[in-house]
Amino acid sequence: MKPAIAVVSFVVCTFMISLGLKAQHSFSLKNDQVELVVNNKGELITLRNAGAGTNYASGKPIWRLYFDEGEIKDNEVWAKDNAPVITATDDQILIKYDKIRYKNRLIAIGLELKVKLSSANYLIFSSKITNNEDNMVVRELQYPLVADCNLPADYDLITTEIGGQKYSDPKERIRIANKAIGGPYMAPSNIFLQMESFYPHGPAANCFTLAGEKSGLYFGSHDPSFEDTGHGYRLYGSIKDGFNKLELGIYKYPNCLPGATWENNANVIAVYQGSWRRAADLYRNWANSWWKHQTPPLWVQKMKGWQRIIMRHQYGETLFTYEDLGTRVKKVGESVGLNTVLTHGWFNTGHDNMYPDYVSDPKQGGDKNLKKQIAAFQKDGGAVLLYYNGKLIDKASEFYKSGLGKEVSIKDNTGSEVTEAYKFRGPGTFTGTYNSRTFVVADARQPIWQKELIKMADQAVELGAKSVFYDQLGMADKSNWDLSKKFPVPSMSTIADKGLALKMIHEHLDKKNPDIALGTEHLYDATAQYVDYIHSLYGAANPNNFIDWFRYTFPEIILSDREIRDDTDIERRVNHAILKGLRNDVEIYRARALIDEAPNYQQYLGKINQLKNRFEDLLLIGKYTDQEHFEMNNPVVQARSFVRGDKMAIVVTQSELESASAAIHVADNYRYMENGSVGDVKISGSGNRINVVLGKNGITVLMFQVKK
């Protein structure tokens, strides 16, 4: 939970509903924070942040609808072609269409749109579709839309892609996305430019924010079913004017069949005052209604990171033997303070081969020797994280050949199996170019596959591993289509299905031994709640990355960095990880080598992990609290706080200048106790005011304690 003052900005408000003086022409919802006005055409005239004085709206329609009619798909219904009946009650506006007009036809599809100003000070946009047509399916509803959006010049776009991305120019970001291969070629870019973003196929949470330093505009879908949702970023206009009209919105996919009714009450917009954190608070306050995260085992909390290795590769090369686990791998890890290893390719066929037939290598002594070497690595507190893939089924595997693979695999809109191909390169070019492995994708809802997942967990436990790790089980997959209806319809809650599978596995492991941990790859809120740690998908120190969003919103999630694969730019990236409270994923040369082959990385990570050891109660076990509890006067310098009990650590670093200084003022009830540093750092001051001077890539941990 965030401090009470952060919640108050959303909860405390003077609530009133007012109809315009000419009720037949405009309808409004208003309080001391937000004002919304629609006209009698259902167009959004006003969306105003009362405190900031900003009106984001420009009098454009607030919805768009698409239906399929046999072979003709993506028929676009425009709000401007339809005349609604609008009524208002004490707390909401109702915009109703008994039928909708498409071109010159009147179609028996009813549409009801409601806007309500909640007591929590955000706008709820509800919708209902009634399909009375025999030969149409309503595929998509884009609502609410804020078209030709008036954004202040200082607003950034903050998405939740892979945990958070931040772009200083939203329009330019959309243009850049359309320059990518496959962008305009596949889309009607003569009409609009679009940056595609679909939760949970990229965004780690179902929201996005347009944020200035003191105010912002929040879009979210507070949908506990975790159904697929489009985050709408479009530019309308033309080539001549540079496509300069920004449209933002939320897209839902009803797949409303003939004779069916579909409803949604999840979409929200909030205008707020304060930093982007106020929008993150809004999402977390909603997430608390379903969040089920358990406290991980203590050894996981203390885990500074892991070595990630591929023992045998896809093309047959053995990079590490079983004996290497308890000897060389263990020794090199200890040289940098890591006693954890994530082991890929420990099975006889090698990494990304023959899933889910996981058989230890008989030439290396099979299960008996593997179990022995796992125990040797784990002696004195080490941990082996044993790799499995949570979704892929090799078409050459015995499981697939038995017929079970085809039975549980995801099917596309023609009934064909959805396949994925993975091909790693050896020293040559043939294997990586032509000789790939082909997999089908398992539907996590299928009992047969769930039984297989449990079988993997039991095998890991039997081999003595301290954790079972499921690659790709934390991510959403392509939809499994149901072809039994008049129109084919896809499953729309694959991330919820994956979450329930992880929940089932966690409960199974807890019964065996609650100290055995569960991990997965990919960061999504719906699945993160059911695991003990997450292996990130991309490096958090990359340009535009803003992992700050997820770390602030869900600080209890233990998350790794990624993509430090060589020996370059080490200090900045390692410092970034400790600053944001990320665990180190050490995957030298794409998990083919150990960190002793990257001497700069080895030396520096060893120093940083000494800091983590010294302050583990705060940096590892404590709660990441972003920039709470302190103020700092230099934006070039980065600092983040961690709190546990009556103690607080502030990590301070900078990577831009040869030297930079900052004055740090903490809350009055704290007093400075000690520090630990790496690099060029000078500390002065006392009490609750400390001055720091940092050379480039210098880093320090300042420890404070509440006054007795």
C-alpha positions, 0 to 999 in steps of 0.5 A: 500500500502507498502512503495515505496521502497518495490515495487521498488525491483520488479519494477525497473530492466534492461530488456533484453532478450538473446538467448544463443549462441547455440540457438538450444540447450538453450533458456534464459530470463534474466535481472539484477535480474533473469535468466531462461534457458531451453534446447531444451527438455524443461527442466529447466536448470537455475532459478537464483537469480542474486543478491544472486547467487543461481540457484534453478534449476537442469535441470528437466522437468517443467511440468506434465499432467494428463488425464482421459479416461473413468474408467481409471483416473490419467493417467500421461503424462511425459515431458521426453517422449515428444519432443517440438518445442521451439521458442523465441521472444523478450520477451518470450519462447514458448514450443509447443507440437502439440500432446503428447505421453503417453506411446506408444500412440500419443494423439491428445492433444495440449500443449503450454507453455509460459514463459515471464519475466514481467516488474514487474520482475517476470516470468509468466508461461502461458499455453494452452491445446487443447483437440482433443480427443473424449474420454479423459478429461484433469484434471490436469496440473502441471506447472511450476515445479522446480524439484530437487530444490536447496534451501539454507539451511537457507530457510524456507517454508512459506505457507498461510495456515490459514493465514500463517505457517512457517517451518524451514525444508521444506523437513522434513515438507513434511515427517511429513505430510506423517506420518499422518493418511491417508497420505501414505496409500492413495497416491503412496508413493513408488514414491513420498511424498506429502504435500497436499495444495489446495487454497482455502481449507486451504491457505488463499491466492494463493501463497507460499514462500521459504524464507531466511533472504536476498533472496527467491523464490516465487510461486503464481497463480495470478488468478482473478477467484480464481479457485482451485489451488494446491500448489505443495510440493513433495519429489521424490526419494526412501525409500533408499535415504529418498525421498530427491529431493524437487519439488515445483510447481503450479497445475491447474485443467482444466477439459478440455473436448473433443473439448475444449480449456483451457488457463491460464495466472496466474502462476508466479515465482519470485526470490527476494532479501530481506525478505519474505515481498518482496514476500508478496508485490508481492502478494498484488500488484497483489491483488490491481487489484481486492481488494474491501474491505470497511472500517468497521463501527467505532464501529467494528474498536474499537472492542477489541474482543467478548465473544463467547457463545452457548446459547442452545446446539445441544443436548438441554441443555440451557447454557444461557437464553435470560435474561442472555444477558442483565445481567450476560453476559453483566456484565462479559464482562464488567469486562474485557473491552468487550462489544461485544458478538457472540451468537450461539444457540439463536434459539429454536432448539439449535446450529447446529440444523435445519438450516436454520429454525431460530426461537426464543424460544417461551418458553423464550418470542420469538422475543419480549423478544429476541429483548428486551434482545439484546437491554439491552446488547447493551445499552451504546454501546454494540454489539450483533453479531447474529449467522447464518450458511451460508452453512448448511441445516439440512436434518430434517429442514422444508426448506429441507423437502419442496424440496428447500434444495435438489434443492440448495444442492451441488452434488458429482461426482455421483449426490449424495448430499454432506453431513456433520455431526456435533455432540457435546457431552453432559455429556454422550457419546451416543449423541456425538458418535452416535446421530449426525445431518446430513446436506447438503451443499448449493451452494452459486450460487443458487438464492433460497439460496441467498434469504435465506441468505438475509432473515437471515440478515433481521431477525437479523436487525429486532431483533436489532442486530448490526451485522449479522454473517455467520458461514462458509460462508467465506470458500470454499466448496466441488465442485458441479459437473455437470453431463450433460457433457460427463465427469463429471466436478466439479465447481472450483470457490466456494470461488469466489461464496461465495465472491459474496454472501457476497458482495450481503449481505453487499450491502443489509445491507448497504442500510438498515443501513451502521452501521450494520456489516457483519462477517464470519468465515474462512480467505480467501482473496477472501471472506475477502474483502467483510466483516467487521470482521473475526472469525479465524479458529485456534489459531494464537499462535500455533507452526509454526503459522505465521499469520504475513504473512496475517497481513502484506499483508492485514493489514486492515482485522479485525481478531480474535485469537481463542482457548484460551478455558481454563485458561492456558498459558494465558499471552503468548497467549493474548500478542501474540494477541495484538502484531499481532493486533488480536481481542480476541475470548473469548470462555471459555470451548468451549463457554459453560461458561464465562470468570469469570470461568477462573480467570487468563484469566479474570484478565490478559485480563482486564489489556491488554484491558486497554492498548487497550483502552488507545491506541485505536487510534493506536492499534485498529483503526490504521494500522498494519505495522509489523516491519516497521519504526523501528529497534531492536537488539534482535531477542528474543524480538518481536515488531510490529508497528501500525501507524495512522496519525502522531502517531505510537505505537510499541508493545514489548514483549517476552516469552522465557527468564526470562529477555531480553533487546532490543534497539529500534531505530525508524525513525528519524522523530519520537520522544518518547512520552509515554508508557503503560505496563503490567508485568515486564517492564523497559523503558529508553532513549528518542527521537528516541532511547528507551531501553526496559527490559522485564521480561518473558511475560512482554509487553509494548506499546511505543507511538511515534509522528512525530516531529512538 
